[in-house]
Structures are given as structure tokens and as C-alpha cells.
Amino acid sequence: MNESGIPKKNAMLEEGKTGVPRDESEDSNDKPSILSSATRDDLEEEMLDYVSNSTAIFKSQQKGEPELTFEEKRAIAKELLEKNCCSFLSKFGHYLREEHLKYFSRKEDYETAYHVNRLRRYFNNLTRHVDVRNRRYEALKRLIEKGEYFSECEMMKRNPLLYEHLVGQYLTEKEKKARDSIDTRNMNYVDVLMETMERDKLQKHLKSQQKEEDSVREENDSDDDDNDDDDGDDSHDDDGKDSVTSKTSNSNEQTRFQWGRYLNETTDNSDKNKDKTLLNSKMRHKISNEEIQLLRQEFLTNMYQSFLDGKDRDFDYSTVDDNETYDNIELRNQDEEEKYFDSESPETLLSHNESNDQSESEDELDAYMRTLKPMTPAMTGMEDQEKLLEDAIGVVKVQAFQMKHCLDKSKLMDALKHASTMLGELRTSLLSPKSYYELYMAITDELRHLELYLLDEFQKGRKVTDLYELVQYVGNIVPRLYLLITVGLVYIKTTPGLKRDLLRDLVEMCRGVQHPLRGLFLRNYLLQCTRNILPDVAESDDEDGTVRDSIDFVLMNFAEMNKLWVRMQHQGHSRDRERREREREELRILVGTNLVRLSQLESVTLDKYKKLVLPGILEQVVSCRDAIAQEYLMECIIQVFPDEFHLQTLNAFLKSCAELQTGVNVKNIIISLIDRLAAFSQRSDGVGGPGSPNQVPGIPQDVKLFDVFSDQIATIIQTRQDMPPEDIVSLQVALINLAHKCYPDRVDYVDKVLFTTVQIFQKQNIDKLEYNSAVSRELVRLMKIPVDNYKNILTVLKLEHYAPLLDYFDYEGRKLLAIYIITNILENETLIPTQEQVDAVLSMVSPLVQDQPDQPNIEEDPEDFAEEQGLLGRLIHHFKSETADQQYMILSAARKHFSTGGNKRIKYTLPPIVFQSYQLSFTYKALKDQDEMWQKKCQKIFQFCHTTITALMKAELAELPLRLFLQGAIAIGEIRFDNFEMVAYEFMSQAFSIYEDEISDSKAQLAAITLIIATFEQMSCFGEENAEPVRNQCALYASKLLRKPDQCRGVATCSHIFWSGKSLATNGKEMQEGGKVLDCLKKGIRIASQCMDTSVQVQLYVELLNHYIYFYEKGNTAVTVQILNQVIAKIREELPNLEASEETDQIQKHLANTLEHLRNRMESPESDGLSYQDLVL
């Protein structure tokens, strides 16, 4: 049905029951017969005479102008023929005879051939009928869109009796008044008069229809009385029926009384009886608004159908039937497609046979079914699916309502009629699978009411066999089989002992529908109806069947559904292949439901699964040779059957995988199976259990899971030479996952997978894998699995073929994996205890350690590079051995690797080695009681550090080696091994050398000298002969800084080494030379006064004041309160000269904080014994 209940008509299939029209293309391609010149001239003369005698219009004429004579018509036709054959055929073609077309056989131009083919189709009775029906359908849609012709008033005028029966009698008084009112304000007197005459004519038409109906009803009532007397003598011979339907020949009389009277009843008779019931006021009852709408929809459907059938007497059908503008090319293509499927199906053949045998063999149900209008699919694919579905659902609602209404009144035959009409909607080919499914669900839901009614009736003693045989007489095979399944289901439930035979009968009868979409849903309905009644008992003599019968039933249904599903790919044009494949994907669950049914049979044991179920399924899967079907069905097998079954049938399943089509993604199938079995092995309730060291939980002892998969995957790879490398690697990924989950302790299994992958690359001549290619991505997954699962790089190092696989990556791939490995080590805090393991790890991560031959010649992002090298620096701290000597070997090996990294890398990698070495020296000192050679080893370590730091100096780095030398000097001073003072002095002198030679920036110089002074202040390992030059050198370098403020601050900092500095001469105590301290501070005041900027001057004075206060509080007697007063006075003197600025505010705040500190001291002078009595604030 289309919008507003338009019947979907495609006359091509309807007429195809009695014959197949000749195809246009075949006509056009036939070899034309060659006419002689004489014959051609005679044919021309005959054709011109024939046209001249026709009713064709030759030229436009004015009113009153005399008609053209025969000679004038002939002259016009001849002139047009000689001038342009195409124009002649276009104007007079419909007035010719078919044999006249031979005249144009020599014309080879495209336009003439087009007109000839068009006219041949016109003269062909079958194709002419198809074109007329399709053109009427197109005109119907346009008239509905315009609205006038199919308005309620116009339709009421054309069939007032039908309107009154289905619509008018249910209108309220208000609605009737609104319908019958005349708009006098917008009409003149003539219009009102014409409207009144039209209404009188309508009333007369209604009365004539009622009178005719009453006379027919009286005649039929008398015929019924006569037939009642002769029922006992009637019999029918049904030899013309098939073997199934012929069973009812002796039960017609009994069935007529039991199921209803339909013998000798025509469509008009049934309609009139229905109308009589509706008109009987005693039988009227109040119905709902929904039911009123359904009746109105039925009225619209009848009116539309009347138009299509040519029954509108006042309509000029010639304006449509001969109008080529109503032709639809896409619609014609769909007709041919439907003809292809239905012409080979029993539906077409049976319909043809039944039409021939109706006069010979016919019972009550035949008479009724013959009255049903065939439902032929013929609408353009451009129609909106929602509208098509809505219209079809509307018909379903109407017929379902009528069916249930008849069931309530125990009129089963009437109910079956409406059920069949409702099921006829499933014959459409216009709906997409999604829309067809919605229609299917709506109809099957309504069939449940029929099923429940039949169950109730049969339990009351009705005969099931009669109805089971009667429904086989339905004219169309799709409704017939749906009804047969519904009745058969009830038959099985109510009649013991016939289940096996009926199931076989039903599944075989369903072969009658070979259209893929209709056949799939029909068999799905069969499967759904029988899901709770399939025999599910072990082998026995049960007359209802055993589980073996259920297996055979489902496997047969599965095989047929799969064939239908596969056949869908061949429907339609090749350009629609993608759409058809999408539709097939939507329908795959229908086929897979068969496997679900098999898995739900509780009596299917492992033995039956191995011998019956799996071989049957795999045979069908392999033989169908369709990639989509094979991939989906193999996945279904994995998902629906138990894991225990899969474990015992691995070889058979995997061997079938090797036989699948090349387009099948075998990788996904095997990976799915591996993942499922791997998850199954993790279950605690599996065979073996955790107590068995050599047994995997959940895996039987006789199943060598890894070996089976490994061998079968190798076979599949070998047989499928065109398998992409990325898919091969994906299989290895799945296999290595299986090894990890099922055999976590078997490192050799993992290494075997890696070795196999190396062999595959060698056979395929793969040298390097481009970063981010499909193969590279899969291989990265493979390489990450051992790292993620073991969480210990030491275990990964046991895999002999792990490192060789790394070499197949390009630079970018190796670098990313190196980062991944290092990150894993750091996250799991893995310690690497031997030199060999350090060498192996650093070789794995070599893209981060040193430049590579295949490294792109582009500059790396500085932030990314710093982050990568930072990971390497952190990695060094995980090089830890339990013995100090081994740790030294590890650090030596690491430095050897990192020294090749170039100047840009060693600043990140060598400092951690230096600090690890300093830490090792403390370890040796802690072991001095156990190792007599500890002092020499410490000296060797610092030589090692000196060499390492010198390498940093050669890399033109300054600050970093300076700090490392100073840190080393502090470490030497604390350890104090033999000759430690000389080594410490060397480290300090190297620091001074770096300061003098490498550091030129003034700020960097100030920071460096401050760092040197602070380091020397902490050291107490020098004798006076070495300490004095260092102190003097610090003061000298501080006073020679470029900028005066830097000189001031440097000299002030130097004052601390003369107070808190230590040496061997002082036995590690502070020197506290107050005079030299005061000299440094006075020199600082002097330098500050030389600054030109007043704000800088004042700032330096405030800083120096803080130094004075520090030493005064430390007890330096050279610093007095008078000196503090002088400095404060100098600051106050210069402070008013400062301009207002943010810097000035900071200076004042700093001074205020300093003076506040002094006030606090003055208020509690007894706390430290100092006197601030004369201090002036």
C-alpha cells in the first residue's frame, strides 16, 4: 500500500502468471527481415490507407470547417512519412497495425528504433496491460496529490452506497451537516441550482444501488436454500491439486459446515452480505474512533482500486492509458526483477496451474481465495520508505480488525480471508529490510490472535486436519505458507505423534518462496513458531521425534535461509551493490538465529555436535562461497556454542577457516575464537585448576591449545598467499595473547611467536616497516604485549627474537618503542642488575641513546627531545647491582653507550652517571671494613667522574661541569680516602678554570662565583697552604666582576669564607677572622658608592646593612653599633633622592623589614647578650 492506502500494483507479475512478455531489448536486437522494393511499396500503400481510414487527427481545423477527405488525409500522412519517419511514428503509430512496423526495419537510427520498440510493446497485449496498469498507478498518485478527484464529496458521488456503508453511517449529525451544507456566500444562484441537481442525482444513484443489491441478495438467499437440500449429494474431484492439497477431496461437505459456507459465493455476494449486516440497524453498535478510521481507510483503498481497475465510468482512461508521460523506467526495471524471482518460484507456477484448473477442482476455500485481489509489487525505489510502511501498516490494521471481529463471531473462514489479505502485504518488494521487518512484526503479532483462537477451538473438539489441508488452497504462496505454519503449529500442539512429520512438511513447503527477502522472513517465522516445540530428547523411540530430528530440521532451514541470503547479492544493478550489502548486513541475524536454536537444544551433546551439528554448519558455510556469509556465520559459531565444544573441535573449525573465500577476514574469526578460549581458561572452575602446575585452568589435559592454534594459523597463512601482512601479524598478536593468558610461565611460547613473525618477514622480503603503516601498527601491538604482561624488562630480555624484530621498524617506530620500554621500566621500578642486561636494554633503546643511520635529517622538537632524554636520565638510576664492583662495571658500560650520543645528548645522560658514581664512592666507604682496596677504588671512581665531567666540558658546556666538579669536591671532602686533598684541590681548580675560561656572561659569573664560595665554605679538607689560595682567588674573582653591583655582592659574599670557613689548620672549626670580614664589607660600601644609579646604590646599602647585622649578631667584634648607625644614616640620606617607582617601593619595604628586625632585637636585648643601646633607627 502507498500513501493514504494506495494499493501497490505491478501488473507485470500479475500477468506473468499466464505468460512472460517479450522483452523490449530482445525485440530491438532481433535481426530485421529484408523486404523487397515491391513488397515495401505495397506495405507503404496499405499503411497509408489504413491510417487515412482511422480516427487519427491530421491537422487542426476551425469549427464549421469541412472535414478532410480521404485523399487529403492520405496526402498529409504520406508527406509526413517521406519527410520524417520518427514524426510519422510519433503521430500515427498507435493507429497502425503491428505488421506495418516491418516497413521501418531498414531504419537504423536510434530514434526510429526507439519508436518501433515502443510500438511493439504497445501492440503486445501482455506488456500493454502492464504499461496501462503502471500508468494508471502513476496517474492515481498525481490525482491524490491534487486532491480534487479523490476528495470525499467526489468519491461519495461515484459510489454512494459504499460510502454510506463504510463512512457515512458513522458520521455524527454535526459532521453530516458540515458535509451537506452549501456555501451560499461564495456561490451564485446557478451554482446553487447545479449543486442541488447533483445531489438529486446522487440520491437516485444511491437508491438504484440499494435496489440492485436487494434483488441480488434475495436471489442468493433462494440459492442457499436449494444448496442446503443438495449438500449431501455434492462431491468434488481434486485430482488437479498437488499431493498435499488433494487430501481434502472427501471432507469438503463436513468442512463446509464446520468452518463456514463459501461454496458458490462470489466476491460481490460476500460484500453484499457484509453490507447488509452493516445496514441492519439492530446489528449496529458503537465502535471506537480507531475502528472508524480503519473503515474510512478501507473505503479509500476500494476507491483507489476501482480507479486502477478502470471502473470509474465518468473518467476518460484514454488520457492515461496512452500517455507516455506516466511511464516510469525505474518501475519497469523493478518489474523485470520481480519477474525473474517469481517466475522460477512455485508461487508463479502454482498460480498458473490453479488458474487453469479452477473450473475442474474447487472447494469452498478455493472459491473464497480466488476472490482475493493479487498483491503485486510495482513501485519505484524513490518512494519514501516511511510512507510505504505507513500505508502497509494501515492495511494490516484494517484487516486485523476485521479478522478479530470475525473471530469474535466464530466466523473462522471470514477471519482467514482477512488474515490472508493482511499477509498479502508481505508479498511486497518495495520495502527495505528494516521497513519490511517492521511490517513483518506487525503482521505476526496479529497472527498470534488467530493462533490462540485456533488452539481454543481445537481443544473444544474441532478437527485440525481439515483446516491444515484447507489453508493449502490459498491462491498466493506467501499468505498460504504463513497460514500453513500458523495452523501447523496448532496442529503439532494439539495432535501428539505428528510433530516429526509436520516439521519436515513445513520446512520443505517453505521452499516454495524463493524471493530472498520474503523467503528469509517466512523461514524466520517458521523458526520462531517452532522454537518451543522442537523435540529435545535423547535418541529413543519417541514418536514425536528426537533431538536428531530437531537438528535436521534446523540445519535444513539454515541451509535454505543461507542460500536466500547469499542470493540477495545478485539482485538489481551492480551500482547498487553497496546498498545491497548493507541490507544483507541488516538481515544476517535472521540466518544466525538458526545457530542459536541449535545451541539451545539441551540434548545436543559434544558427540552430536562433533558428528552432526558442526559438520553440517561448516559444509554450508564453506560451500556458499560468499565472503559476507562465511565471516558472519563463523563468528556465530564461535559466539553461540559452548567453549567446551570449541576446545574439542578446534582442528575441524580451523581447517574450515583455511577453505574460506579470499575476501573473508579470517583474522577476525581466529582472533575472536582465541580471545574467547583465553577468557575461558581464566575461569577458576575449569579442568585442572591452579593446583596443577602443568595444566591450564579450564583447558582439558588432552588439548594442546597453543600448539593447535600455532599449527593451524601457520597452515592458514600458507594457504592464503594473498593475506595482507598486517593480518598475518594480527594473528600472531592473538596467538601471543593466548600464550600469555593460558601459559603465563611459558616464555618459550611467546618467543616461538616472535620467531615465526621473523620468519614471515623474511619470506615476504620485508626489510623495513614504515612508521604508522598497517603492518607497523600491528607489530607495535605485538611488541608491547610482552612488555605489558611481564611488567619486567628482564623477562623480555629472555626472548631471543624480541630484539631482531625491533630492527624491522624504521627510526620513528624504534624510537616510540624505546620510549615505551623505558616508561614501563620506570613505572614498574624494575632494577637492572648486570652489565650484560644493561647493554641489552641500551641496545633496545638505542634510538634515544645515539643517532641512527636511518634517522631523518630534520630538527627535532626541543621539548620532545628534552623529555625523551630525561627518560634516559631516569633510567640510569635503575641500573642497580647488589655488589659495588658490578655497579662500577654497569656505570662504565652505560657511559660507553651514552658517550656516543653526541653533545646534544650527553648533558642529559652523563650527569646521572656522575651522581651514581659519587653515590658508589660512599658505598665503598661504608664497606671499608670489608674491602681493603676501598680507597683505591674510590680514587678510581673520582678519576672516572673527572673524565666524564671533562667530556661535558668538551661539549662546550660550562655551568653543568662546574656544578659537578664542586659536588665532587664536597664528596671527596666527606669520604677522605688517600690523597683526597690533592684530588679535591684538582676538582676545585677545574671549577676555577671553567669559571675563568668558559663563563663570560656577567650574571652567570656572579652565580658561579657565589656557588664556588658557598662550596668552599662547606669544605674542611684543605690545609692552610691550599685553603689560602682558594680564599684569595674567590675574593679576587669577586672583586673583578664586570658590573659594580655584582662586585659589591660578590665581595660581600666573600666575607663569609673569612668567618665561617674551615680548614685542617682549624681542625674543622670556623676561622672567624672579623677584621677581614669588615674589610670585605667596607670594600662593598665603597664599591656601592661608585654606582651611578641612586636606586641601585640604596638597594646595595640595604643588602650590606643586612650583612653587617648578620655578623654583629654572630659576635664579630669588628662590627659595632656605630657602624650600623653609619650605614643606616647613609641609607636615610639617599632615600629621599629616589623617584617613585615599583623598585623604590621594594627597597623601602626591604629597609622597613630590616629596621623592624632591629627594633625587635632592641626590645629583648638579653636574649643573646648583644646590646643595641646606642642604635639609632
Number of C-alpha atoms within 10 A of each C-alpha: 25 23 20 20 24 24 24 24 24 25 23 27 27 19 18 21 20 16 12 14 17 13 12 14 9 10 16 15 10 8 9 13 10 12 15 9 9 9 12 16 13 12 18 18 13 13 21 21 17 15 21 25 13 13 9 14 12 16 8 6 11 7 6 6 7 8 10 14 11 12 11 13 22 21 14 14 21 18 12 16 17 9 11 11 16 19 15 17 21 14 15 19 22 15 16 17 14 16 10 17 18 16 18 19 16 13 13 9 9 9 12 20 19 14 20 24 19 18 20 22 22 20 16 14 12 19 22 20 18 25 25 23 22 27 21 24 26 18 21 20 16 12 14 16 12 11 12 12 14 17 12 14 14 13 18 19 17 17 18 22 21 19 22 18 19 20 22 16 14 18 13 10 10 8 12 13 11 10 12 10 9 14 10 10 6 8 12 10 9 9 14 15 11 11 14 13 12 13 13 12 13 17 15 13 17 21 14 13 15 14 12 11 18 14 10 14 17 11 10 16 11 10 12 16 10 11 14 9 9 10 14 10 7 9 13 15 14 19 14 16 20 11 9 13 17 18 16 20 18 13 15 20 19 13 19 17 11 15 20 16 18 20 18 15 15 14 14 13 16 15 12 16 15 12 17 16 14 17 14 9 9 8 9 12 8 7 9 9 10 12 14 17 15 22 22 19 22 20 21 22 18 16 23 22 20 13 17 23 11 13 12 15 9 7 12 10 17 9 11 20 19 16 15 13 10 18 19 15 10 13 18 19 15 21 22 16 17 22 21 14 17 20 18 14 17 17 20 23 17 18 19 16 14 21 14 13 15 14 8 12 17 22 24 21 26 20 20 25 23 19 15 17 13 18 22 22 26 27 26 16 14 9 13 13 17 13 15 24 21 18 22 28 21 22 27 25 21 22 25 25 20 20 28 22 14 18 19 12 11 15 16 20 23 23 23 21 21 22 25 24 24 24 27 24 26 24 20 21 23 22 23 16 20 13 16 24 17 13 21 20 14 16 21 15 12 20 21 12 15 23 17 13 18 21 19 13 14 17 12 9 8 15 15 20 15 17 22 22 19 23 24 22 25 24 25 25 24 23 23 21 25 24 24 26 28 23 22 27 23 21 23 20 14 15 14 11 13 15 23 20 14 17 24 16 14 19 19 14 16 22 18 20 24 22 22 21 26 20 21 26 21 23 26 20 19 23 22 13 16 20 17 10 14 23 21 20 18 15 12 9 8 12 12 20 22 19 21 18 21 25 23 16 21 24 21 19 25 25 19 22 27 25 19 20 24 19 17 17 21 10 16 14 11 11 8 11 15 11 12 20 14 11 17 20 15 14 18 18 16 19 26 21 18 25 22 17 20 23 18 13 17 11 17 21 13 16 11 14 20 17 11 16 22 18 15 18 18 19 12 19 24 19 12 18 17 21 18 19 23 27 20 19 23 25 18 19 21 20 16 16 17 12 19 15 16 21 18 18 15 17 15 15 20 21 14 17 26 19 16 23 19 15 14 19 18 28 21 17 22 24 19 17 23 22 16 16 22 23 15 19 23 17 14 12 12 16 16 17 18 15 9 10 10 12 16 23 23 24 24 17 13 8 12 11 22 16 13 14 20 18 12 20 23 16 15 21 20 12 12 15 10 10 18 13 20 17 18 21 27 22 28 26 24 23 26 26 22 25 24 20 19 23 22 15 14 11 17 14 21 26 20 17 23 25 17 17 21 17 12 17 16 11 9 9 9 12 12 14 18 16 17 13 11 15 19 21 17 20 25 20 14 24 20 15 16 22 19 14 13 15 18 19 21 19 12 23 16 13 19 14 19 20 17 14 17 19 15 19 22 19 20 16 21 21 20 17 19 24 18 15 23 21 16 18 21 15 10 11 14 18 19 22 18 18 21 13 17 23 15 15 20 21 16 23 21 18 23 23 24 18 15 13 8 10 12 11 6 6 7 10 8 9 8 10 14 15 12 20 20 14 17 24 19 17 21 22 16 16 21 21 17 9 11 16 12 15 20 21 15 25 23 16 16 20 19 12 18 22 18 13 19 13 16 13 23 23 21 20 25 22 20 19 25 25 16 19 22 19 12 20 26 16 15 22 19 13 14 13 10 10 12 11 12 20 20 14 20 25 19 13 18 23 13 19 23 21 13 20 24 15 18 23 19 11 15 11 18 19 19 13 24 27 17 21 25 23 18 23 25 20 18 27 20 15 17 17 18 13 12 20 19 14 21 24 19 15 23 23 15 18 24 22 13 19 21 12 10 16 18 11 10 13 13 14 22 22 14 21 22 18 15 20 23 17 17 23 20 16 21 22 27 22 15 14 11 15 21 13 11 20 18 13 14 22 22 15 19 24 23 13 20 15 13 19 19 22 23 29 22 27 28 26 24 27 26 22 25 21 20 14 24 25 23 16 15 13 11 15 13 16 16 19 18 20 16 17 26 20 15 23 24 17 17 25 20 12 20 25 19 13 17 10 11 17 19 19 21 26 22 24 23 22 18 23 23 17 18 25 20 13 21 18 16 14 16 19 13 16 21 17 17 12 15 22 16 14 18 19 14 14 19 14 11 14 18 9 11 16 12 9 10 8 14 17 13 12 21 15 12 16 22 13 12 16 16 13 12 16 16 10 17 17 11 13 14 10 9 11 10 15 15 17 10 11 17 14 12
